[in-house]
Amino acid sequence: MVRSSVVSEFKIFDSSWYLCDSFFTAFVEIHCKTQNIGQYEQESRLDCVIHYSERDVVDVEDPEIMVVIWRKEEVEEPILKYNHGKLTSLPGYSFAEPSWNNKNVNVSLLIHKTAVKDEGVYTCFVFTNSGFNSNQTRLNVTAKYGVPTIQPQPQDIDLDTDGSLTCKSTGYPKGRLSWFDKDIKPWLDQPEVKVLKTENGLFLLSSTLKIQGGSAFSQYTCKVFNARGDEEVEKSFNSAGSSQSEAFVKIHCKTQNIGQYEQESRLDCVIHYLEEVEDPEILVVIWSREGVEEPILKYENGKLTSLPGYLFAEPSWNNKNVNVSLLIHKTAVKDEGVYTCYVFTNSGYNTNHTRLNVTGEL
């Protein structure tokens, strides 16, 4: 057992002491906080306090701590050891009480500059002149993610150029990156997030968003979410020439639509070009609905996909047809909500929203 090995290491008790383990541990308890949160590169404190039993206080006139040992899982040697007046510790560790002595029941541990490697389970062993005991506590380390960087490729990327944006941020524990468009709507096809572990144990998150020339947004936002799923920081990138491209294309949608339960519903949206284009062509149309992760309809460079029950309202729609209205075949209550239509053409892009309210007997 760990306790027996520690006792034999310091040879402070004869065999009768630890053969009567339960007798002597009954006189001494160590109360430790079970979970602790430590901030990266800040001080962390693991609180542990000795409690003597009432009987012990009566029987022992002058309770005295002879040995305190702090150990961490997977670290062979003690990180802090007090043994009959001699105190030793690994660099960066000390008693939390600045003037600790062997009458002080507060045996809390202080970690001076918390690193990721400090995360884990710690055990505190205490040996007194009236008994011994041990207890465990855990330290979880967090490092707030920094404001991400966004690197464009090429450097002078604009709305007419194929390219990419790479977002990077570092922190701990492992979080995630997500891309959002100019309306702060989640990007429909989120790129893979690559995760690298740095030398100091932090996680470097990286996500590269591919951009197709002629179908770009004016603004892209990369948001960083921590391990709990909470948003921490964000960074936006504005494309060159963005306002001009948006100005060339508008989408006119009916703001409110009423759909009858189990009947067809139509959400009308029509593209309007604001200047004459010699050969206007629609490159991408995406219909999305709030609360649904994947697109409910997507046309991209000749390929059309959709979820069951959704299609273009125009039966023979093609990429010259400015009527990009959506048809819902058999309207259900779940179809109620806000829809967004994204359109990318060879002369610009834009988005608009429309809402469907469902009525009828259920």
C-alpha positions in Angstrom: 0.0 0.0 0.0 1.1 3.6 -0.7 0.8 4.6 3.0 2.9 1.6 4.3 5.6 2.4 1.7 5.7 6.0 2.8 5.8 5.0 6.5 8.7 2.6 5.9 10.5 5.2 3.8 10.8 7.5 6.7 11.0 4.8 9.4 9.1 6.9 11.9 6.8 4.2 13.2 7.4 0.6 14.2 5.2 -2.1 12.6 2.6 -1.9 15.4 1.6 1.6 14.3 0.5 0.7 10.8 -0.8 -2.8 11.7 -3.3 -0.8 13.7 -4.0 1.5 10.8 -7.7 2.2 11.5 -6.9 3.0 15.2 -4.4 5.7 14.4 -6.3 7.1 11.4 -9.3 7.6 13.6 -7.5 10.3 15.6 -6.4 12.3 12.5 -8.4 13.5 9.5 -7.3 15.6 6.5 -10.0 17.7 5.0 -9.2 18.6 1.4 -11.2 20.4 -1.3 -12.0 17.7 -3.9 -11.7 19.8 -7.1 -9.6 22.8 -7.7 -9.3 25.1 -10.8 -5.9 26.6 -11.6 -5.3 29.4 -14.1 -2.3 28.8 -16.4 0.8 30.7 -15.3 -1.0 31.9 -12.1 -0.7 30.7 -8.5 -2.8 27.6 -7.6 -3.7 26.6 -4.1 -4.7 23.0 -3.0 -6.4 23.4 0.3 -5.9 20.7 2.9 -6.4 21.1 6.7 -5.7 18.6 9.5 -8.5 17.9 12.0 -7.7 16.1 15.3 -10.5 14.1 17.0 -11.8 15.4 20.3 -10.4 12.4 22.1 -7.0 13.1 20.5 -7.0 16.7 21.7 -7.7 15.5 25.2 -5.2 12.6 25.2 -2.3 14.4 23.5 -1.3 17.5 25.4 0.8 19.0 22.6 -0.2 17.7 19.1 2.7 17.9 16.7 3.1 17.2 13.0 6.2 15.1 12.3 5.9 14.5 8.6 3.9 16.0 5.7 4.3 14.6 2.2 2.7 15.9 -1.0 2.8 13.6 -4.0 1.4 13.9 -7.5 0.3 11.0 -9.7 3.0 9.9 -12.2 5.7 11.9 -10.4 8.1 9.5 -8.6 9.6 11.8 -5.9 7.5 13.9 -3.5 6.9 17.4 -4.7 7.0 18.6 -1.1 8.3 16.9 2.0 8.5 18.0 5.6 10.3 15.4 7.8 11.2 16.1 11.4 12.1 19.7 10.9 13.6 19.4 7.4 11.6 20.9 4.5 12.4 20.0 0.8 10.4 20.6 -2.3 10.6 20.6 -6.1 11.0 24.0 -7.7 7.7 26.0 -7.9 6.0 24.3 -4.9 5.7 25.3 -1.2 3.4 25.4 1.7 0.6 27.9 1.1 1.1 29.3 4.6 4.2 31.5 4.4 5.5 30.8 7.9 4.3 27.2 8.2 5.5 25.2 11.2 4.7 21.8 12.7 1.9 23.2 14.9 0.1 24.6 11.9 -2.8 22.3 10.8 -3.1 24.1 7.5 -0.9 21.9 5.2 -2.3 23.4 1.9 0.0 23.3 -1.1 0.9 26.3 -3.3 1.9 26.0 -6.9 3.7 29.2 -7.9 3.3 29.3 -11.7 0.7 26.8 -12.8 1.5 24.8 -15.9 -0.5 22.2 -17.9 1.7 19.5 -16.5 0.4 20.4 -13.0 -3.0 19.1 -13.8 -3.9 15.8 -12.0 -4.5 14.1 -8.7 -2.5 15.0 -5.6 -2.2 13.1 -2.4 -1.3 14.6 1.0 0.1 12.3 3.7 0.3 13.6 7.3 2.0 11.8 10.2 1.5 13.3 13.7 2.5 12.2 17.2 -1.0 10.8 17.6 -1.7 9.2 14.3 -1.6 9.5 10.5 -3.8 9.8 7.5 -4.0 10.9 3.9 -6.4 12.5 1.4 -6.6 13.3 -2.3 -7.5 16.4 -4.3 -7.5 17.2 -8.0 -6.3 20.2 -9.9 -7.8 21.1 -13.3 -5.8 23.7 -15.3 -7.4 26.2 -17.7 -5.8 28.7 -20.1 -8.2 31.2 -21.7 -8.0 31.1 -25.5 -6.3 34.2 -27.0 -7.9 36.4 -29.7 -7.5 34.3 -32.8 -5.4 35.3 -35.8 -6.8 35.1 -39.3 -4.3 34.6 -42.1 -5.6 35.2 -45.7 -4.1 33.3 -48.6 -3.3 35.1 -50.9 -2.5 38.1 -48.7 -4.6 40.5 -50.8 -7.6 38.2 -51.2 -10.7 39.8 -52.6 -14.2 38.8 -53.7 -13.2 37.7 -57.1 -10.2 35.5 -56.1 -10.1 31.9 -55.0 -8.3 31.6 -51.7 -8.6 30.6 -48.0 -8.6 32.1 -44.5 -6.8 30.3 -41.7 -7.9 31.0 -38.1 -5.7 30.0 -35.1 -6.0 30.3 -31.4 -4.2 28.7 -28.4 -5.6 27.7 -25.0 -6.5 24.8 -22.7 -8.3 22.4 -22.4 -9.2 21.5 -26.0 -11.9 23.9 -27.5 -13.2 24.4 -31.0 -13.3 27.0 -33.8 -16.4 27.9 -35.8 -16.9 30.2 -38.8 -19.7 32.7 -39.2 -20.9 34.8 -42.1 -21.5 38.6 -42.3 -24.8 38.2 -40.5 -23.2 36.1 -37.8 -25.0 33.0 -39.0 -23.0 29.8 -38.6 -21.1 28.7 -41.7 -23.1 25.8 -43.2 -20.1 23.6 -44.1 -17.7 24.0 -41.2 -14.2 23.1 -42.1 -12.2 20.6 -40.0 -10.5 21.9 -36.9 -6.9 20.7 -36.5 -5.5 20.4 -33.0 -1.8 20.5 -32.2 -0.3 20.2 -28.7 2.4 22.8 -28.0 5.6 22.2 -26.0 4.0 23.8 -22.9 0.9 21.5 -23.2 -1.5 24.1 -24.6 -3.7 23.3 -27.6 -3.3 25.2 -30.9 -6.5 25.1 -32.8 -6.5 25.8 -36.5 -9.3 25.9 -39.1 -8.9 26.8 -42.8 -12.0 28.1 -44.7 -11.9 27.8 -48.5 -13.3 30.7 -50.4 -14.5 30.5 -54.0 -14.0 33.6 -56.2 -17.2 35.3 -57.1 -19.1 33.7 -54.1 -17.4 35.4 -51.2 -19.0 37.2 -48.3 -17.9 40.7 -47.2 -17.0 39.6 -43.7 -16.0 36.3 -42.1 -15.8 35.8 -38.3 -13.9 33.1 -36.5 -15.2 32.4 -33.0 -13.4 30.4 -30.3 -15.4 28.2 -27.9 -13.9 26.6 -24.8 -14.2 23.0 -23.6 -17.5 23.8 -21.9 -18.9 25.1 -25.2 -18.9 28.8 -24.1 -17.8 31.5 -26.6 -14.6 33.1 -25.4 -13.2 35.3 -28.2 -13.6 36.1 -31.9 -11.9 37.8 -34.8 -13.4 39.1 -38.0 -11.9 39.4 -41.5 -13.3 41.8 -44.1 -12.8 41.0 -47.8 -11.5 43.6 -50.2 -14.2 45.1 -52.4 -17.0 43.7 -50.3 -19.4 46.6 -50.4 -19.3 46.8 -54.2 -20.1 43.1 -54.7 -23.1 43.2 -52.4 -24.4 46.2 -54.1 -24.7 44.4 -57.5 -27.1 41.7 -56.1 -30.2 41.8 -54.0 -32.6 39.1 -52.9 -36.2 40.2 -52.4 -38.1 37.8 -50.1 -41.6 37.9 -48.6 -41.1 38.7 -44.9 -43.9 36.5 -43.5 -45.4 33.4 -44.9 -48.4 31.3 -43.7 -48.2 27.5 -44.2 -51.1 25.1 -43.8 -50.4 22.0 -41.9 -49.8 19.0 -44.2 -50.2 21.2 -47.3 -47.5 22.7 -49.6 -45.9 25.9 -48.4 -43.9 28.3 -50.6 -41.2 30.8 -49.4 -40.8 33.4 -52.2 -37.4 34.8 -52.9 -36.3 36.4 -56.2 -32.8 37.7 -57.2 -32.5 41.3 -58.5 -29.4 42.4 -60.4 -28.8 46.1 -59.8 -26.8 46.6 -63.0 -26.8 44.9 -66.4 -24.7 41.8 -66.5 -23.9 40.3 -69.9 -24.4 36.7 -68.9 -25.6 36.5 -65.3 -25.1 33.1 -63.7 -26.0 31.7 -60.3 -23.1 29.7 -58.8 -24.5 28.8 -55.4 -27.9 28.9 -53.7 -28.2 27.7 -50.1 -31.4 27.5 -48.0 -31.0 27.0 -44.3 -33.4 27.1 -41.3 -32.7 28.0 -37.7 -32.1 25.0 -35.5 -31.1 22.8 -38.4 -27.4 22.3 -38.8 -27.2 21.1 -42.4 -28.6 23.1 -45.4 -32.2 22.0 -46.3 -31.4 22.8 -50.0 -28.1 23.5 -51.6 -27.2 24.1 -55.3 -23.5 24.5 -56.0 -21.9 24.6 -59.4 -24.4 22.3 -61.1 -25.1 19.9 -58.2 -28.4 20.1 -56.3 -29.0 18.4 -52.9 -31.8 18.8 -50.4 -33.3 17.2 -47.3 -36.5 15.1 -48.0 -39.6 17.2 -48.6 -37.8 20.4 -49.9 -37.0 21.6 -53.4 -37.0 24.7 -55.6 -40.6 26.0 -56.1 -39.8 26.3 -59.9 -40.1 22.8 -61.3 -37.4 23.2 -64.0 -35.1 25.6 -62.1 -31.7 26.3 -63.6 -28.8 28.6 -62.7 -30.2 31.4 -65.0 -33.5 31.5 -63.2 -33.7 34.3 -60.7 -36.6 32.8 -58.8 -35.0 30.8 -56.0 -38.2 30.3 -54.0 -38.4 27.2 -51.7 -41.2 24.7 -51.7 -42.1 22.6 -48.7 -44.1 19.6 -49.8 -46.0 18.5 -46.7 -45.8 21.2 -44.1 -45.2 20.1 -40.5 -45.1 22.1 -37.3 -41.3 21.6 -37.2 -41.1 23.6 -40.4 -42.1 26.8 -38.6 -39.3 29.3 -38.1 -36.8 31.6 -39.8 -35.2 30.6 -43.1 -32.2 32.2 -44.8 -31.5 32.2 -48.5 -27.8 32.7 -49.6 -27.1 33.5 -53.2 -23.7 33.7 -54.9 -23.5 34.8 -58.6 -20.8 35.7 -61.0 -21.4 39.4 -60.3 -21.9 39.4 -56.5 -23.7 37.8 -53.6 -26.2 38.5 -50.9 -28.6 36.9 -48.3 -32.1 37.5 -47.0 -34.4 36.0 -44.4 -38.1 35.0 -44.4 -40.3 33.4 -41.8 -42.9 30.6 -42.0 -45.8 30.4 -39.5 -47.7 27.1 -39.6 -51.5 26.9 -39.0 -54.1 24.1 -39.1 -55.6 21.3 -37.1 -53.0 18.9 -35.6 
